[in-house]
Amino acid sequence: MTTEALTYWLAGSIPAVATWALNLILRGDQAMKSSAADWALMLLAFDGAIAIGIQDLACYVPNVAVRQLLPAITPALIFLSVLNWLLIVRWIEPAFLATADHRASFRARVTMFMGMWIFVGCNLYLHYYLLGRGFNVI
């Protein structure tokens, strides 16, 4: 990896990680119980950084077809990240963090917790597969 590539990826990652850390600091203990929403927010910030610096990022995408479609793919990535974050924050997280008298069973809470992380993991893998690996299969 060249110095320019490292600088670009750090410039794209540092604001996203700072957003996640600030959210973690502001929300405190509740954020530790549902940090999947924070990771979804971090991916949303990363997608915003991609949209802003799309011309600079294009040269680091290994697949030529994905590189050419990057202006069309970026709004879709932003939409998926917003949808992912809203799904977690609006529906799953409130049920997961409900008070003891309205709380679901232990099995349901474990399912909700794993569901949040599965949504984030799939979104993260999609970003890696499109932007990092670029559908290159050796």
C-alpha positions as CSV (number, residue, x, y, z in Angstrom):
1,M,0.0,0.0,0.0
2,T,1.4,3.4,-1.0
3,T,1.6,6.4,1.3
4,E,-1.2,8.1,-0.7
5,A,-3.5,5.1,-0.3
6,L,-2.8,4.9,3.4
7,T,-3.4,8.6,3.8
8,Y,-6.7,8.4,1.9
9,W,-8.0,5.4,3.9
10,L,-7.0,7.0,7.2
11,A,-8.8,10.2,6.1
12,G,-11.9,8.3,5.3
13,S,-11.8,6.1,8.4
14,I,-10.8,8.6,11.1
15,P,-14.0,10.7,10.9
16,A,-16.1,7.5,10.9
17,V,-14.3,6.1,14.0
18,A,-14.5,9.5,15.7
19,T,-18.3,9.6,15.1
20,W,-18.6,6.2,16.7
21,A,-16.4,7.1,19.6
22,L,-18.3,10.3,20.3
23,N,-21.6,8.5,20.2
24,L,-20.2,5.9,22.6
25,I,-19.0,8.6,25.0
26,L,-22.4,10.5,24.8
27,R,-24.6,7.5,25.2
28,G,-22.5,5.8,27.9
29,D,-23.5,2.4,29.2
30,Q,-26.5,2.1,26.9
31,A,-24.2,2.3,23.9
32,M,-22.3,-0.7,25.0
33,K,-25.4,-2.8,25.0
34,S,-26.3,-1.9,21.5
35,S,-23.2,-0.7,19.7
36,A,-24.4,-2.2,16.5
37,A,-26.2,1.0,15.9
38,D,-23.0,2.9,16.4
39,W,-21.2,0.8,13.8
40,A,-24.1,1.4,11.4
41,L,-23.7,5.1,12.0
42,M,-19.9,4.8,11.4
43,L,-20.6,3.1,8.0
44,L,-23.0,5.9,7.2
45,A,-20.2,8.5,7.9
46,F,-17.8,6.5,5.8
47,D,-20.3,6.5,2.9
48,G,-20.6,10.2,3.2
49,A,-16.8,10.5,3.0
50,I,-16.9,8.3,-0.1
51,A,-19.6,10.6,-1.7
52,I,-17.5,13.7,-1.0
53,G,-14.2,12.3,-2.3
54,I,-15.5,9.9,-4.9
55,Q,-12.9,11.0,-7.6
56,D,-10.0,10.3,-5.2
57,L,-11.4,6.9,-4.1
58,A,-12.0,5.6,-7.6
59,C,-8.4,4.9,-8.3
60,Y,-8.2,2.5,-5.3
61,V,-11.1,0.3,-6.3
62,P,-9.5,-2.7,-7.9
63,N,-12.3,-3.7,-10.3
64,V,-12.7,-1.5,-13.4
65,A,-16.4,-2.1,-13.7
66,V,-17.1,-1.2,-10.1
67,R,-14.8,1.8,-10.4
68,Q,-16.9,3.1,-13.3
69,L,-20.1,2.5,-11.5
70,L,-19.0,4.1,-8.2
71,P,-21.0,7.3,-8.7
72,A,-24.1,5.2,-9.1
73,I,-23.2,2.8,-6.3
74,T,-22.5,5.4,-3.7
75,P,-26.1,6.7,-3.2
76,A,-27.2,3.0,-2.9
77,L,-24.5,2.4,-0.2
78,I,-25.7,5.5,1.6
79,F,-29.3,4.4,1.4
80,L,-28.5,0.9,2.7
81,S,-26.5,2.4,5.5
82,V,-29.3,4.7,6.5
83,L,-31.8,1.9,6.3
84,N,-29.6,-0.3,8.4
85,W,-29.1,2.3,11.0
86,L,-32.9,3.2,11.1
87,L,-33.9,-0.4,11.4
88,I,-31.6,-0.9,14.4
89,V,-32.3,2.4,16.1
90,R,-36.0,2.6,15.5
91,W,-37.2,-1.0,15.9
92,I,-34.7,-3.5,17.2
93,E,-32.8,-1.3,19.8
94,P,-35.9,-0.1,21.7
95,A,-37.2,-3.7,22.1
96,F,-33.7,-4.8,23.1
97,L,-33.3,-2.1,25.8
98,A,-36.8,-2.2,27.1
99,T,-37.4,-2.0,30.9
100,A,-37.6,-5.1,32.9
101,D,-41.4,-5.2,33.0
102,H,-41.7,-4.9,29.2
103,R,-38.6,-6.9,28.3
104,A,-38.7,-9.9,25.9
105,S,-37.5,-13.3,26.9
106,F,-33.7,-14.0,27.1
107,R,-33.8,-15.9,23.8
108,A,-35.6,-13.1,22.0
109,R,-33.1,-10.6,23.3
110,V,-30.2,-12.7,22.1
111,T,-31.9,-13.0,18.7
112,M,-32.3,-9.2,18.6
113,F,-28.7,-8.7,19.6
114,M,-27.4,-11.1,17.0
115,G,-29.8,-9.7,14.4
116,M,-28.4,-6.2,14.9
117,W,-24.8,-7.4,14.4
118,I,-25.8,-9.5,11.4
119,F,-27.2,-6.4,9.7
120,V,-24.1,-4.5,10.4
121,G,-21.8,-7.3,9.4
122,C,-23.5,-7.8,6.1
123,N,-23.3,-4.1,5.4
124,L,-19.6,-4.0,6.3
125,Y,-18.9,-7.1,4.1
126,L,-20.7,-5.5,1.2
127,H,-18.5,-2.4,1.5
128,Y,-15.4,-4.6,1.7
129,Y,-16.4,-6.7,-1.3
130,L,-17.3,-3.7,-3.5
131,L,-14.6,-1.3,-2.5
132,G,-11.7,-3.4,-1.2
133,R,-11.9,-6.6,-3.0
134,G,-13.8,-5.3,-6.0
135,F,-15.2,-8.7,-7.1
136,N,-11.7,-9.8,-8.0
137,V,-11.6,-13.6,-7.7
138,I,-8.2,-15.2,-8.3
